[in-house]
Amino acid sequence: MQGILLFMDVGTWKEGVFLDRSNRFLAVVEVGGRREEAHVPDPGRLRELLIPGVRVRLRPANGERRRTSWDLIGVECPQGWVNIDSRLPNLLFAEALREKRLEEFTGIAHITPEHRYGESVLDFLLEGKGPPCLVEVKGCTLAVNGVALFPDAPTKRGSRHLEELMRACREGYRACVVFVVKHPGARCFAANAETDPLFAETLRRAASSGVEIIPYLAPWRGRKIRLERRLPLAGPHMTPGPEFIIHLEDHVGKGRLERGT
């Protein structure tokens, strides 16, 4: 793929400073000189991003039942800004499908979101030319020395989705898992075997079973999220192992990528 595939405007925001994370969905920030609470629309750990003192972007939010007046949607890292709104990857992928910007997905006539298959609800059923295609979309915010890593926390749900996609392949479907990589420093993609060895092993089996592994780079540049290009997989087995060993620390800038023996 060449050039920018799709732009999506993020809307308005205000910059602040991250202070603390009370729980998975609640952060304490400083904005406009005041200490405020903000909703975190990403249940991941985000430990490499949400460091006290880091600059963040906050979107005003209204609603009678809301506890907070802000959504924390962006975090600054050394390479730029990372969007942490977990709703964005599906929206971005769906818009790229409708605009026919993805060469991996051509001839699509019908897009059905949240399609129930087996014991799971998968993100999309695509129908058109060829066999029906099931797609699960995952957002990725972690990158270490240029390697995008998923997940940043153990995910049994993610492994279950892969099992369902393998079953779909056996039943004649086309099956894909799409990783929307939002970290601007990513140059390739790998499963995060150190954090979730079950997911990494299941992803290996899925690839061997015919499930397509498709990572796209989608960084936040200026006022827009840009779906830029497909990323290569890191190493022949797509996961840090004998080829790549990832040593993760608890804060940005301390990761080391080493060749194994």
ZAMARGU-4260 file (C-alpha; in steps of 0.2 Angstrom, whole numbers, plus 5000, padded with zeros to 4 digits):
<rodrens>
0) 5000/5000/5000 | 5006/5017/4996 | 5002/5034/5003 | 4988/5039/5015 | 4973/5027/5015
5) 4961/5037/5025 | 4959/5052/5037 | 4948/5053/5052 | 4946/5070/5061 | 4947/5068/5080
10) 4937/5083/5084 | 4940/5096/5098 | 4951/5092/5113 | 4960/5101/5127 | 4978/5097/5133
15) 4981/5092/5151 | 4993/5082/5162 | 4990/5064/5168 | 4992/5062/5187 | 4985/5045/5192
20) 4974/5031/5186 | 4961/5027/5199 | 4955/5011/5190 | 4954/5004/5172 | 4942/5017/5167
25) 4945/5032/5178 | 4960/5044/5177 | 4965/5060/5187 | 4972/5074/5176 | 4976/5092/5178
30) 4967/5103/5165 | 4966/5122/5165 | 4975/5122/5181 | 4962/5111/5190 | 4962/5093/5196
35) 4949/5084/5186 | 4943/5066/5183 | 4943/5059/5166 | 4935/5043/5158 | 4948/5031/5151
40) 4940/5023/5135 | 4953/5009/5135 | 4953/4995/5147 | 4971/4990/5143 | 4985/4993/5156
45) 4994/5007/5146 | 5008/5007/5159 | 5021/5012/5146 | 5010/5027/5141 | 5001/5033/5156
50) 5016/5040/5166 | 5013/5053/5179 | 5017/5070/5172 | 5014/5065/5153 | 5004/5077/5142
55) 4987/5070/5137 | 4973/5076/5126 | 4955/5077/5133 | 4939/5078/5124 | 4924/5087/5133
60) 4910/5074/5136 | 4892/5078/5142 | 4878/5067/5148 | 4866/5066/5163 | 4873/5049/5170
65) 4892/5053/5167 | 4903/5055/5182 | 4916/5064/5172 | 4917/5079/5160 | 4931/5073/5150
70) 4937/5058/5140 | 4955/5054/5140 | 4958/5051/5121 | 4977/5054/5118 | 4994/5052/5127
75) 5010/5059/5121 | 5025/5048/5118 | 5043/5052/5112 | 5037/5048/5094 | 5021/5059/5094
80) 5003/5056/5100 | 4994/5039/5103 | 4975/5039/5102 | 4969/5027/5117 | 4950/5028/5112
85) 4946/5009/5110 | 4931/5013/5100 | 4941/5021/5086 | 4949/5005/5077 | 4932/4998/5072
90) 4926/5015/5066 | 4942/5018/5056 | 4941/5001/5048 | 4923/5002/5044 | 4925/5019/5036
95) 4940/5012/5026 | 4929/4998/5020 | 4915/5009/5015 | 4927/5021/5005 | 4935/5005/4997
100) 4953/5010/5003 | 4959/4993/5008 | 4966/4982/4994 | 4965/4967/5006 | 4946/4969/5006
105) 4939/4972/4988 | 4922/4967/4981 | 4913/4970/4998 | 4895/4973/4995 | 4888/4971/5012
110) 4895/4975/5029 | 4887/4968/5045 | 4894/4974/5061 | 4894/4964/5078 | 4890/4947/5069
115) 4887/4932/5081 | 4897/4917/5076 | 4899/4902/5088 | 4901/4908/5106 | 4907/4925/5101
120) 4901/4941/5093 | 4914/4946/5080 | 4917/4963/5074 | 4912/4962/5055 | 4904/4950/5043
125) 4909/4955/5025 | 4900/4948/5010 | 4902/4951/4992 | 4914/4942/4979 | 4921/4926/4986
130) 4917/4917/5002 | 4910/4927/5017 | 4923/4935/5027 | 4923/4936/5046 | 4935/4950/5054
135) 4940/4954/5071 | 4948/4971/5074 | 4960/4975/5089 | 4967/4991/5094 | 4986/4991/5098
140) 4994/5005/5108 | 5010/4997/5114 | 5027/4998/5104 | 5044/4994/5110 | 5059/5000/5099
145) 5048/5000/5083 | 5039/4984/5087 | 5020/4985/5090 | 5015/4973/5103 | 4998/4966/5106
150) 4991/4963/5119 | 4997/4975/5133 | 4987/4964/5146 | 4982/4946/5145 | 4966/4943/5135
155) 4956/4927/5136 | 4943/4935/5125 | 4956/4939/5112 | 4962/4920/5111 | 4943/4915/5111
160) 4940/4926/5095 | 4955/4918/5087 | 4948/4901/5090 | 4932/4906/5082 | 4941/4912/5067
165) 4950/4896/5065 | 4934/4887/5066 | 4927/4898/5053 | 4941/4894/5041 | 4938/4876/5043
170) 4919/4879/5038 | 4924/4888/5022 | 4924/4907/5028 | 4938/4919/5025 | 4944/4924/5042
175) 4955/4939/5047 | 4961/4948/5062 | 4965/4966/5059 | 4977/4976/5071 | 4975/4994/5071
180) 4992/5000/5077 | 4990/5018/5085 | 5008/5020/5091 | 5017/5032/5079 | 5034/5023/5082
185) 5029/5006/5076 | 5038/4999/5061 | 5032/4981/5062 | 5020/4970/5072 | 5022/4955/5084
190) 5012/4946/5097 | 5017/4950/5115 | 5022/4933/5121 | 5029/4940/5137 | 5013/4947/5143
195) 5001/4934/5135 | 5010/4918/5130 | 4993/4910/5127 | 4987/4923/5114 | 5004/4923/5105
200) 5003/4904/5103 | 4985/4905/5098 | 4989/4918/5085 | 5003/4907/5078 | 4991/4892/5076
205) 4978/4904/5068 | 4990/4910/5055 | 4995/4892/5051 | 4976/4888/5050 | 4973/4901/5037
210) 4968/4916/5047 | 4975/4932/5039 | 4985/4943/5051 | 4984/4961/5045 | 4991/4975/5055
215) 4988/4993/5049 | 4998/5009/5056 | 4985/5022/5061 | 4995/5036/5070 | 4988/5053/5076
220) 4996/5067/5066 | 4990/5085/5068 | 4971/5085/5070 | 4968/5068/5061 | 4970/5049/5063
225) 4979/5043/5047 | 4977/5025/5041 | 4994/5025/5033 | 4999/5008/5028 | 5000/4989/5032
230) 5014/4985/5043 | 5025/4969/5041 | 5026/4956/5054 | 5041/4954/5065 | 5050/4938/5061
235) 5044/4923/5053 | 5034/4917/5067 | 5026/4934/5071 | 5030/4934/5089 | 5045/4937/5100
240) 5054/4921/5103 | 5070/4913/5096 | 5070/4927/5083 | 5066/4942/5093 | 5066/4944/5112
245) 5057/4959/5119 | 5061/4965/5137 | 5048/4976/5143 | 5051/4988/5157 | 5037/4998/5167
250) 5041/5015/5158 | 5044/5022/5141 | 5061/5021/5134 | 5068/5006/5143 | 5063/4993/5131
255) 5077/4983/5123 | 5075/4973/5107 | 5089/4959/5106 | 5092/4945/5094 | 5091/4928/5102
260) 5102/4913/5099
</rodrens>
